[in-house]
């Protein structure tokens, strides 16, 4: 009899999801949560965005987006239709059918996982947890977090996962600035605490995503995300080390990679750079490495890749010092113009950007630092606010060294090369420029 009742309850919930007769709450209105909230709202769901940042909430409720991937006109339309609303009041959780957690998971100063934001949110969810609620964690974390940390916390009030509420993990796969692969056409991995948890969560995501990929457990879903970004981190580290070796061998690393790319099988192109940025690649592999250390295993590839990638900002500094020495100048009091400080091209995100570390190291060496980045008009740097410098002939001419850190599409590289005295190009942005005398490559 109990199994029949359970089946009826599950079927009713599945039908409510398919008919979009549920309220979805998304906790964390950042680069992951806001686009996800907008996608659900665009597809006819009633969505409540939850965040402790009052400034974000105020902007959202006015229809003002702070993320480039979310357009103001789309957001404003959803707000006006009351399909999407935003609040900082966790009381709303008791009214929701599904809750998706999209809060930050940074590393501490000692490079250990910081899941404090997840824990804070889970404690709030526990206060208002209702029967038949679906809880999904999207924040990247180490394998075991969903089952070992979240599950016992939620079950401590006497409810049972898979019976009374439904808990799953689904790694976010949002790539800021990517116009080709969006939430809708990027496959979504989902792993629940029980098969029923997986089924319900899969059905929920199926309403907005073309291809949802269920896996056997929450742990499998958690490690899938870490594998994806560890793969990238390791291969970028290889490209970075090849760049260092190519420099010592006095050959062009970009030419080498392009030549290797002509092989139609067995090779995938990765490119060197001034360091790695964003919330995923610099952090996710360390989560996996940390977890394995608790199991008495040293993740050697991850540790080595992290070491190489972390060294790249210092390598850029060394290149700048060598360039200045060549022109009989000291880095102390030299004028350095940094082009691009977002962690990748054409976005307004500076999380873990190598440009910030490079700027700080140059500042500590006594250099006068200027930057240009139209996506980042203002920046809090060395305890004060500095502004993006207008890019003109005068600023290029007076700079002792121009350093291309982020290769934004709006830069006119031909014009920059014509007016700068010397350029360090860390992204091969000037590859089509014929005048090579002024350009030093990574």
C-alpha positions in Angstrom: 0.0 0.0 0.0 2.8 2.4 0.9 4.6 1.8 -2.4 1.3 2.5 -4.3 0.9 5.8 -2.4 4.6 6.6 -3.1 4.1 5.9 -6.9 1.0 8.2 -6.9 2.9 10.9 -5.1 5.8 10.7 -7.5 3.6 10.6 -10.6 1.7 13.7 -9.3 5.0 15.5 -8.9 6.2 14.5 -12.3 3.0 15.7 -13.9 3.2 19.0 -12.0 6.8 19.5 -13.3 5.7 18.7 -16.9 2.7 21.1 -16.7 5.0 23.7 -15.2 2.8 24.0 -12.2 5.6 24.4 -9.7 7.6 27.2 -8.1 11.4 27.0 -8.5 13.8 28.8 -6.2 17.4 29.4 -7.2 19.8 30.4 -4.5 22.7 32.5 -5.7 22.1 35.0 -8.4 25.6 35.0 -9.9 27.0 33.8 -13.2 25.4 30.4 -12.8 22.2 31.1 -10.9 20.9 34.1 -12.8 21.1 32.6 -16.4 19.5 29.4 -15.0 16.7 31.4 -13.4 16.1 33.3 -16.6 16.0 30.1 -18.6 13.4 28.5 -16.4 11.3 31.7 -16.3 11.5 32.0 -20.1 10.0 28.5 -20.3 7.0 29.3 -18.3 8.0 28.4 -14.7 7.4 30.7 -11.7 11.0 31.4 -10.5 12.2 33.1 -7.4 15.9 34.2 -7.3 17.4 34.3 -3.8 20.5 36.1 -2.8 21.9 37.8 0.3 23.3 40.6 -1.8 20.6 43.4 -1.6 22.2 45.3 -4.4 21.7 42.4 -6.8 18.2 41.8 -5.6 17.3 45.5 -6.2 18.8 45.5 -9.7 17.0 42.3 -10.6 13.6 43.6 -9.5 14.2 46.7 -11.6 15.1 44.5 -14.6 18.7 45.5 -14.6 21.2 42.7 -15.4 24.8 42.7 -14.1 25.8 39.7 -16.3 26.5 40.1 -20.0 24.8 36.8 -20.9 21.5 38.1 -19.6 20.0 40.9 -21.5 18.2 43.7 -19.7 15.1 43.6 -22.1 14.6 39.9 -21.5 15.1 40.2 -17.7 12.7 43.2 -17.5 10.0 41.4 -19.4 10.2 38.4 -17.0 10.1 40.7 -14.0 7.1 42.7 -15.4 5.3 39.4 -16.1 6.1 38.3 -12.5 7.5 35.1 -14.0 10.8 35.9 -12.2 11.1 37.7 -8.9 14.1 38.2 -6.6 14.3 38.3 -2.8 16.8 38.0 0.1 14.2 36.4 2.4 14.7 32.7 3.0 11.1 32.5 4.2 10.1 32.0 0.6 11.7 28.5 0.7 8.6 27.0 2.3 6.5 27.9 -0.7 8.8 26.2 -3.3 8.6 22.9 -5.0 12.2 22.8 -6.2 15.3 24.5 -4.8 18.5 24.8 -6.8 21.7 25.8 -5.0 24.2 27.9 -7.1 26.4 29.5 -4.5 30.2 30.1 -4.7 32.6 27.3 -3.6 36.0 29.1 -3.4 39.3 27.8 -2.1 40.7 29.0 1.2 44.1 30.7 1.5 45.6 27.3 2.2 44.0 25.8 -1.0 41.4 23.7 0.8 37.7 23.6 -0.3 35.5 26.3 1.3 31.9 25.0 1.2 30.7 27.4 3.9 28.3 29.0 1.5 26.7 25.6 0.8 26.5 24.8 4.5 24.8 28.2 5.2 22.2 27.7 2.5 21.5 24.1 3.5 20.9 25.1 7.1 18.3 27.6 5.8 16.7 25.0 3.6 16.5 22.7 6.5 14.4 25.3 8.5 11.7 25.3 5.8 12.1 21.9 4.2 8.7 20.5 3.0 7.6 17.1 1.9 8.0 16.5 -1.9 10.5 19.3 -2.3 13.3 18.7 -4.9 16.8 20.0 -3.7 19.5 20.2 -6.3 23.1 21.3 -5.8 24.8 22.9 -8.8 27.8 24.4 -7.0 31.0 22.6 -7.8 32.4 20.7 -4.9 34.4 17.6 -4.0 32.9 14.0 -4.4 30.8 13.1 -1.4 29.5 16.5 -0.5 25.9 15.9 -1.5 25.6 12.5 0.3 28.0 13.0 3.2 27.3 16.7 4.1 23.9 17.8 2.7 22.0 14.6 3.1 22.5 14.0 6.8 21.8 17.7 7.5 18.4 17.6 5.7 17.5 14.2 7.1 18.2 15.3 10.7 14.7 16.7 10.9 13.2 13.3 10.4 12.4 13.4 6.6 13.9 10.8 4.3 15.6 11.5 0.9 13.9 9.6 -1.9 10.7 9.3 0.0 9.9 12.7 1.6 12.2 14.9 -0.3 14.4 14.5 -3.3 18.1 15.4 -3.4 20.5 15.4 -6.3 23.7 17.0 -7.7 23.9 18.5 -11.2 27.1 20.2 -12.2 26.8 23.6 -13.9 28.1 23.9 -17.4 27.7 27.6 -18.1 30.5 29.1 -20.1 30.2 32.9 -19.8 30.3 34.7 -23.1 29.7 31.5 -25.1 27.1 32.2 -27.8 27.2 28.8 -29.4 26.7 26.6 -26.3 23.9 27.8 -24.0 22.0 26.3 -21.2 19.5 24.8 -23.6 21.9 23.0 -26.0 24.6 22.0 -23.5 24.0 18.5 -22.1 23.2 18.4 -18.4 24.5 15.6 -16.1 22.4 14.7 -13.1 23.0 12.2 -10.3 20.5 11.7 -7.4 20.8 10.2 -3.9 18.2 7.6 -5.1 16.9 6.6 -8.5 13.7 8.6 -7.8 15.7 11.7 -6.9 17.5 11.3 -10.3 14.2 10.8 -12.2 12.5 13.9 -10.7 15.6 16.1 -11.2 16.1 14.9 -14.7 12.4 15.6 -15.5 12.8 19.1 -14.1 15.9 20.0 -16.2 14.3 18.3 -19.3 11.8 21.1 -19.4 14.6 23.6 -20.4 17.5 21.5 -21.7 17.6 19.4 -24.8 19.8 16.5 -23.4 19.8 15.5 -19.8 22.3 12.7 -18.9 21.5 10.7 -15.8 24.4 9.0 -13.9 24.3 6.3 -11.2 24.9 8.5 -8.2 25.5 12.0 -6.9 29.2 11.2 -6.5 29.5 10.3 -10.2 27.9 13.7 -11.1 30.2 15.5 -8.7 33.4 13.9 -10.1 32.2 14.4 -13.7 32.5 18.2 -13.3 35.9 17.9 -11.7 37.1 15.6 -14.5 36.0 18.1 -17.2 38.0 21.0 -15.7 40.9 18.8 -14.6 41.2 17.7 -18.2 41.4 21.3 -19.3 43.8 22.4 -16.5 46.3 19.5 -17.3 46.3 20.2 -21.0 46.6 24.0 -20.5 49.6 23.3 -18.2 51.2 21.2 -20.9 50.7 24.0 -23.4 52.2 26.4 -20.9 55.2 24.3 -20.3 55.7 23.8 -24.1 55.7 27.7 -24.3 58.4 27.9 -21.7 60.5 25.2 -23.5 59.9 26.8 -26.9 61.2 30.1 -25.5 64.4 28.5 -24.4 64.7 26.7 -27.7 64.0 30.0 -29.5 61.1 28.7 -31.5 57.5 29.9 -31.9 55.1 27.9 -29.6 52.1 29.2 -31.6 53.5 27.9 -34.8 54.2 24.6 -33.2 50.7 24.1 -31.9 49.2 25.2 -35.2 51.3 22.7 -37.0 50.4 19.9 -34.6 46.8 20.8 -35.1 46.9 19.7 -38.7 47.0 16.1 -37.5 43.4 14.9 -38.0 43.5 12.4 -35.1 45.1 12.0 -31.7 45.7 15.7 -31.0 43.5 18.4 -29.5 44.7 22.1 -29.4 45.2 23.8 -26.1 47.0 27.2 -25.9 49.4 28.8 -23.4 48.6 32.0 -21.7 49.5 34.3 -18.7 47.8 32.0 -16.3 44.4 30.5 -15.8 41.3 32.3 -14.5 37.6 31.9 -13.8 35.9 30.0 -11.1 36.4 26.5 -12.6 39.8 25.6 -14.0 42.0 27.1 -11.3 39.8 25.7 -8.5 37.9 22.5 -9.5 41.0 20.2 -9.9 42.2 21.2 -6.4 38.8 20.1 -5.0 39.5 16.6 -6.5 43.1 16.6 -5.3 42.0 17.6 -1.8 39.5 14.8 -1.6 42.0 12.2 -2.7 44.5 13.4 -0.1 41.9 12.4 2.6 42.0 9.0 1.0 45.8 8.8 1.2 46.4 9.4 -2.5 48.4 12.1 -4.2 46.9 13.3 -7.5 50.2 13.8 -9.2 48.9 15.2 -12.6 46.7 17.7 -10.8 49.5 18.9 -8.5 52.0 19.3 -11.3 49.5 21.1 -13.6 48.5 23.5 -10.8 52.2 24.2 -10.2 52.9 25.0 -13.8 49.7 27.1 -14.3 50.3 29.0 -11.1 53.9 29.9 -12.3 52.7 31.6 -15.5 52.0 35.1 -14.0 55.6 35.0 -12.7 56.8 33.9 -16.1 55.1 37.0 -17.6 56.7 39.2 -15.0 60.1 37.7 -16.0 59.4 38.4 -19.6 58.5 42.0 -18.9 61.6 42.6 -16.8 63.8 41.1 -19.7 62.0 43.4 -22.2 62.7 46.5 -20.0 66.3 45.5 -19.5 66.7 45.2 -23.2 65.7 48.9 -23.5 68.0 49.7 -20.5 65.1 50.4 -18.2 64.3 49.1 -14.7 60.8 47.8 -13.8 60.9 50.3 -11.0 59.0 53.5 -12.1 58.4 52.0 -15.6 55.0 52.6 -17.1 53.2 49.3 -17.8 49.9 49.3 -19.7 47.9 46.1 -19.2 45.4 45.3 -22.0 42.5 43.2 -20.7 41.9 42.1 -17.1 38.8 39.9 -17.4 39.8 36.2 -17.1 38.9 35.6 -20.7 37.9 37.6 -23.8 34.7 39.5 -24.2 33.3 39.0 -20.7 33.2 41.2 -17.5 34.4 38.6 -15.1 37.7 39.0 -13.2 37.4 35.9 -11.0 40.9 34.4 -10.5 42.1 36.5 -13.5 45.9 36.2 -13.9 45.9 39.9 -14.8 45.2 40.8 -11.2 48.2 38.9 -9.9 50.5 40.3 -12.6 49.4 43.8 -11.8 50.0 43.3 -8.1 53.4 41.9 -8.6 54.4 44.7 -11.0 53.1 47.2 -8.5 55.1 45.7 -5.7 58.2 46.0 -7.9 57.6 49.7 -8.2 56.0 49.9 -11.7 53.4 52.4 -12.6 50.4 50.3 -13.6 47.6 51.3 -16.0 45.0 49.1 -17.5 42.4 49.1 -20.2 39.3 46.9 -20.2 36.0 48.3 -21.4 34.2 45.3 -19.7 35.8 46.3 -16.4 35.4 50.1 -16.2 36.4 50.2 -12.5 38.6 47.9 -10.3 39.4 47.8 -6.6 43.1 47.5 -6.6 45.6 48.0 -3.7 42.9 49.4 -1.3 41.6 52.0 -3.8 39.4 52.2 -6.8 41.1 52.6 -10.2 39.5 53.1 -13.6 40.1 51.7 -17.0 42.4 54.0 -19.0 41.0 55.3 -22.2 43.1 53.7 -25.0 44.6 56.4 -27.2 47.8 57.1 -29.0 49.2 59.1 -26.1 48.8 56.3 -23.5 50.3 53.7 -25.9 53.2 55.9 -26.7 54.2 56.8 -23.1 54.0 53.1 -21.9 57.4 51.5 -21.5 55.7 48.2 -22.2 52.2 47.2 -23.3 51.1 43.8 -22.1 48.2 41.9 -23.8 46.7 39.7 -21.1 43.1 39.3 -22.4 42.6 39.4 -26.1 39.2 41.3 -26.3 37.7 41.4 -29.7 37.3 45.2 -29.6 41.1 45.8 -29.7 42.5 47.1 -33.0 45.8 45.3 -32.7 47.3 46.8 -35.9 46.8 50.3 -34.5 48.1 49.2 -31.1 51.3 47.8 -32.6 51.8 50.9 -34.7 51.6 53.2 -31.7 53.2 51.2 -28.9 57.0 51.1 -28.3 57.1 47.4 -27.4 54.4 44.8 -26.8 54.4 41.5 -24.8 51.6 39.4 -26.4 50.6 36.6 -24.1 47.7 35.5 -26.3 49.0 35.5 -29.8 46.5 38.3 -30.5 48.9 40.0 -32.9 49.5 36.9 -35.1 48.3 38.6 -38.2 50.4 41.7 -37.7 53.3 41.9 -40.2 55.4 44.4 -38.2 57.0 41.9 -35.8 59.9 44.1 -34.5 57.8 45.6 -31.6 56.2 42.3 -30.5 57.5 39.9 -28.0 55.6 36.6 -27.7 55.0 34.6 -24.5 
